[in-house]
Amino acid sequence: FSTPSADLHSSRDSCRIPGAADIKRLLKAKAAHEQRVKVVQARVQILKSQEQQIWKDWM
């Protein structure tokens, strides 16, 4: 049987601390993701305004 403290130490050993390269890669991925979100939000806004204009013209 293993003790809870032994399990804690073994799981802590298996965790990896991110290095500078990992952090740089993650920050780059985050920036790219945020840019994609902004593009999608802008497109949604354009579509909403077009839809409102169509409803306005139709009524």
N, C-alpha and C positions, 0 to 999 in steps of 0.2 A: 504494500500500500504506500502511496505517496502522500506526503503532508501538503496542506494548502500552500505553505511557504515554499516548498520544493517546486510545486506547480507554477507558482508565481515567478520564481527564478528561471525556470526553464522557458516559460513563455516570454519573459523579458529578454532572454538571450536570443530568441528567434526574431525579435523585432529589430528592424534596421533603422538607424538614424539617417535621415536624408542628408546627402552631401550637397555641396555647392552646385554641382552639375544637376542634381535632381531638382533642387529648388529653382534653378534657372530654367530648366525644362518645364516645370510646373507653372512658373510665372508666365512663360511664353504661351503655354497652352491656355492658361486663364485669360490672357489678353486676347488671344484669337477667339476664344469662346465668347467673351464679352462683345467683341466686334460683330460676331455673327448674330448675337442677340439684338444688338442695336439695329442691324440691317433688317432683321425680321420685324422688330417693333416699328420701324419706319414703313415697311411694306404694309403691315396691318393698318397703320394710320392712314396710308394712302387708300387702301381698299375701303376702310370705313367712310372716308370722306366721299369716295366715289359712290358708295352705296347710298349715303344720305342724299347726294345730288340726284341720283336716279329716283329715289322715293319722292323727293321734292318736285321733280319734273313730272312724275307720273300722277301725282295727286293734284 
